[in-house]
């Protein structure tokens, strides 16, 4: 029997099934991005074109960034759980409903200055470096939180008390304007492309660990102290703890090295972009990157309306609207936070494999369908129905949070990434996220409909679903303006081989 003829292209036998090439196994969006880069450079990748991230540096970068988020949300958890108490301390002459609304209004005021913080710290992070700005925001946040614990009550200094509270919250808001955008940028630029979703999800892992620790501390204080003791001095303890936490976080951030993407941008095109935008970065971002800004704001709205509804409003909703005890309300939301902590890194890893868009799309659609049933469960008597309701909302929140720190920085090039994140993220949070507890409390008070929070979440889900239609898939794709990032020399060799294959393929097509 004669042998089958050979294929002249590669010497294989015609009719034989050939194994798929390495490039064929790549996700489509990765293959397209590498092909675009190869065509622009007119050569295959070389070793110096691929950045290997050293594991110790990566662990430090992720850990220090997550700690900053942990501290920020420790304060947020404390403030949310103590909203009713803070209202009594600083607004004693108002009715109980007005006290809660005044407390949330002070909370929301900090978000008004967040875009200003983003506008200041973002360009500085793009020009001076991510690490220096993140160290600055850490110490400012610690000072603002610590100061709240030192402010005398209204009964001691009168109207000066709520004014000082407002000023302390604005310091926190200003520093936070440079915190999350910088932290996500820093971690995303340090992470290997294949694992960016998983590694970046640790940032929001720190977020919810901080919230859980803050809420757990308040729950313990509520159980251990009488109402009079909490009003007199107990509420100050969690805020005063922020001082030592801030010192630890500052120490860790000062030990960090600058991100690889900031140290060496991809090519002269990106370097010239950085230089040309140095004098008018805001105008450049709005004019050239407005599609990315809109997508960023839509995803941030989806994430943060859900986030602040569950973490900021739900404890007060249960005590003031459903007339439950503060301890039972605190424990219920704390269960949700622990569930998110358990889920979030697994969902981050999932987004690396199936993509960011499917995770967002399925979760946003689920929010539209499940928001009302979740709140109906929360309203029920007994133990398990409210727990199931909170777990549903917490699962959806974890699905929005997990891919965010990897998805949002990928919308912008290295030269303007920090500033663009500062603008898009903080404007959306200020307009829609931080105001969620205030607006929802006011809607429930005005309409008497205790399902208003669910309707609010449905609107956020619809906006998120529309936004996903315009979201480019970025899973495993190198960041715009950054070198491909790998976690080992083996991955580097594999990528070099694949780039050779892709380059030969593009030459044949030409």
Residue pairs with C-beta under 8 A, 6 or more apart in sequence:
3 13
4 13
4 14
4 15
4 16
5 13
5 14
6 12
6 13
6 14
7 13
7 14
10 18
12 18
21 501
22 494
22 497
22 498
22 501
23 31
23 498
23 501
23 502
23 505
26 34
26 476
26 498
27 355
27 473
27 475
27 476
27 477
29 355
29 472
29 473
29 474
29 475
29 476
29 477
30 193
30 476
30 477
31 502
33 477
33 478
34 45
34 478
34 484
34 498
34 499
34 502
35 502
35 505
35 506
37 45
37 478
38 44
38 45
38 499
38 502
38 503
38 506
39 506
41 267
43 503
44 496
44 499
44 500
44 502
44 503
45 484
45 495
45 496
45 499
46 496
47 492
47 496
49 483
49 484
50 483
50 484
50 485
50 486
50 492
50 495
50 496
51 260
51 264
51 482
51 483
51 484
51 485
51 486
52 486
52 487
52 488
52 489
52 491
52 492
53 190
53 191
53 192
53 260
53 485
53 486
53 487
55 487
57 190
57 257
58 190
58 191
58 192
58 199
58 487
60 252
60 255
60 256
61 186
61 187
61 190
61 256
61 259
62 187
62 190
62 191
62 199
62 202
62 203
63 252
64 134
64 249
64 252
64 253
64 255
64 256
65 134
65 183
65 186
65 187
65 203
65 206
66 202
66 203
66 205
66 206
66 209
67 206
67 248
67 249
67 252
68 134
68 137
68 138
68 141
68 179
68 183
68 206
68 249
68 253
69 179
69 180
69 183
69 203
69 204
69 206
69 207
69 210
70 206
70 207
70 209
70 210
70 213
71 138
71 141
71 142
71 145
71 210
71 242
71 245
71 246
71 249
72 141
72 176
72 179
72 180
72 207
72 210
73 206
73 207
73 208
73 209
73 210
73 211
73 214
73 311
74 210
74 211
74 213
74 214
74 238
74 241
74 242
74 245
75 141
75 145
75 172
75 210
75 214
75 239
75 242
76 210
76 211
76 214
76 311
76 312
77 210
77 211
77 212
77 213
77 214
77 215
77 218
77 311
77 337
78 214
78 215
78 217
78 218
78 238
78 239
79 86
79 107
80 107
80 215
80 311
80 312
80 313
80 315
80 316
80 437
81 214
81 215
81 218
81 219
81 315
81 330
82 218
82 235
82 238
83 100
83 103
83 104
83 107
83 315
83 316
83 437
84 96
84 99
84 100
84 103
84 316
84 319
84 320
84 326
85 230
85 231
85 235
86 103
86 106
86 165
86 235
87 94
87 96
87 99
87 100
87 102
87 103
88 99
88 231
89 153
89 154
89 161
89 231
89 235
90 102
90 103
90 106
90 153
90 154
90 161
90 162
90 165
91 98
91 99
91 102
91 103
91 154
91 162
92 99
92 154
92 155
94 102
96 320
97 320
97 445
100 316
100 320
100 441
101 438
101 441
101 442
101 445
102 162
104 312
104 316
104 437
104 438
104 441
105 438
106 162
106 165
106 166
106 169
107 169
107 312
107 434
107 437
107 438
108 434
108 435
108 437
108 438
109 166
109 169
109 170
109 173
110 169
110 170
110 172
110 173
110 176
110 434
111 173
111 429
111 430
111 433
111 434
111 435
112 170
112 173
112 430
113 170
113 173
113 174
113 177
114 173
114 174
114 176
114 177
114 426
114 429
114 430
114 434
115 177
115 422
115 423
115 426
115 427
115 430
116 174
116 177
117 137
117 173
117 174
117 175
117 176
117 177
117 178
117 422
117 426
118 177
118 178
118 181
118 419
118 421
118 422
118 423
118 425
118 426
118 427
119 177
119 282
119 419
119 422
119 423
120 174
120 177
120 178
121 133
121 136
121 137
121 177
121 178
121 181
121 182
121 418
121 422
122 178
122 181
122 182
122 281
122 418
122 419
122 420
122 421
122 422
122 423
123 281
123 282
123 418
123 419
124 132
124 133
124 178
125 133
125 134
125 178
125 181
125 182
125 185
125 418
125 419
125 422
126 274
126 281
126 415
126 416
126 417
126 418
126 419
127 274
127 278
129 258
129 262
130 182
130 185
130 186
130 189
130 258
130 259
130 262
130 418
131 186
131 253
131 256
131 257
131 258
131 259
133 178
133 182
133 418
134 178
134 179
134 182
134 183
134 186
134 253
134 256
135 250
135 253
135 254
136 175
136 178
137 175
137 176
137 178
137 179
137 182
138 175
138 179
138 246
138 249
138 250
138 253
139 246
139 250
140 171
140 172
140 174
140 175
141 172
141 175
141 176
141 179
141 242
141 246
142 242
142 243
142 245
142 246
142 247
142 249
142 250
143 171
143 246
144 168
144 169
144 171
144 172
144 175
145 168
145 172
145 239
145 242
145 246
146 239
146 240
146 242
146 243
146 246
147 164
147 168
147 171
148 165
148 168
148 169
148 239
149 236
149 237
149 238
149 239
149 240
149 242
150 236
150 240
151 161
151 164
151 165
151 168
152 160
152 161
153 161
154 161
154 162
177 422
177 426
178 422
180 421
180 425
181 418
181 421
181 422
181 425
181 426
182 418
182 421
182 422
183 203
183 405
184 200
184 203
184 404
184 405
184 408
184 409
184 421
185 259
185 409
185 417
185 418
185 421
186 259
187 199
187 200
187 202
187 203
187 405
188 196
188 200
188 405
188 406
188 409
188 410
188 479
189 259
189 260
189 261
189 262
189 409
189 414
189 417
189 479
189 482
190 199
190 259
190 260
190 485
191 199
191 200
191 406
191 485
192 199
192 485
192 486
192 487
192 491
193 476
193 477
193 478
193 479
193 484
193 485
193 486
194 352
194 476
194 486
194 487
194 491
195 349
195 352
195 487
196 352
196 406
196 410
196 475
196 476
196 485
197 348
197 349
197 350
197 351
197 352
197 356
197 402
197 403
197 406
197 475
198 345
198 348
198 349
198 352
199 348
199 406
200 348
200 403
200 404
200 405
200 406
201 344
201 345
201 347
201 348
201 349
201 351
201 401
201 402
201 403
201 405
201 406
202 345
202 348
203 405
204 344
204 401
204 402
204 404
204 405
205 341
205 344
205 345
207 401
208 337
208 340
208 341
208 344
208 401
209 341
211 311
211 337
212 334
212 337
212 338
212 341
214 238
215 315
215 330
215 333
215 334
215 337
216 334
217 237
217 238
217 241
218 238
218 330
219 327
219 330
219 331
219 334
221 230
221 234
221 235
221 237
221 238
222 230
222 326
222 327
222 330
223 327
225 234
260 482
260 483
260 485
261 414
261 479
261 481
261 482
261 483
262 414
264 483
265 271
265 274
265 414
265 415
265 481
265 482
266 414
266 481
266 482
266 483
270 413
270 414
270 415
270 481
271 415
273 413
273 415
273 416
273 481
274 414
274 415
274 416
276 284
277 284
277 285
277 415
277 416
281 416
281 419
282 419
282 423
284 416
285 293
285 412
285 416
285 419
285 420
285 423
286 293
286 423
289 411
289 412
289 413
289 416
289 420
291 470
292 411
292 412
292 420
292 424
293 420
293 423
293 424
294 467
294 470
295 411
295 467
295 470
295 471
296 408
296 411
296 420
296 421
296 424
296 425
296 428
297 424
297 425
297 427
297 428
298 428
298 463
298 464
298 466
298 467
298 470
299 360
299 400
299 404
299 407
299 408
299 464
299 467
299 471
300 404
300 408
300 424
300 425
300 428
300 429
300 432
300 433
301 428
301 432
301 433
301 460
301 463
301 464
301 467
302 360
302 364
302 367
302 400
302 460
302 461
302 463
302 464
302 467
303 397
303 400
303 401
303 404
303 433
304 428
304 429
304 432
304 433
304 434
304 436
305 432
305 433
305 436
305 456
305 457
305 460
306 367
306 393
306 396
306 397
306 400
306 457
306 460
307 397
307 400
307 401
307 433
308 433
308 434
308 436
308 437
309 393
309 436
309 437
309 440
309 453
309 456
309 457
310 333
310 336
310 390
310 393
310 394
310 397
311 333
311 337
312 436
312 437
313 436
313 437
313 440
313 441
313 453
314 329
314 332
314 333
314 336
314 378
314 390
314 393
314 453
315 326
315 329
315 330
315 333
316 437
316 441
317 440
317 441
317 444
317 450
317 453
318 324
318 328
318 329
318 332
318 333
318 378
319 325
319 326
319 329
320 441
321 444
321 450
322 378
322 379
322 450
332 386
332 387
332 390
333 390
335 387
335 390
335 391
336 390
336 391
336 393
336 394
336 397
337 394
339 391
339 394
339 395
339 398
340 394
340 395
340 397
340 398
340 401
343 394
343 395
343 398
343 402
344 398
344 401
344 402
345 402
347 359
347 398
347 399
347 402
347 403
348 402
348 403
348 406
350 359
350 402
351 359
351 402
351 403
351 406
351 407
351 475
352 475
352 476
353 475
354 475
355 473
355 475
356 403
356 406
356 407
356 471
356 473
356 474
356 475
357 468
357 471
357 473
359 399
359 402
359 403
360 399
360 400
360 403
360 407
360 464
360 467
360 468
360 471
361 465
361 468
362 399
363 396
363 399
363 400
363 464
364 461
364 462
364 464
364 465
364 468
365 461
365 465
366 396
366 399
366 461
367 396
367 457
367 458
367 460
367 461
367 464
368 458
368 461
368 462
368 465
370 392
370 396
371 393
371 454
371 455
371 457
371 458
371 461
372 451
372 454
372 455
372 458
373 389
373 392
374 389
374 390
374 392
374 393
374 454
375 389
375 450
375 451
375 453
375 454
376 389
376 451
376 454
377 385
377 386
377 388
377 389
377 392
378 385
378 386
378 389
378 390
379 386
379 450
380 386
380 389
393 457
400 464
406 474
406 475
407 471
407 474
408 421
408 424
408 425
409 417
409 421
409 479
410 472
410 474
410 477
410 479
410 480
411 420
411 424
411 472
411 474
412 420
412 421
412 480
413 479
413 480
413 481
414 479
414 480
414 481
414 482
415 481
417 479
417 481
432 460
436 456
439 456
440 452
440 453
440 456
443 449
443 452
443 456
444 450
444 452
444 453
478 484
478 485
479 485
484 495
486 492
486 495
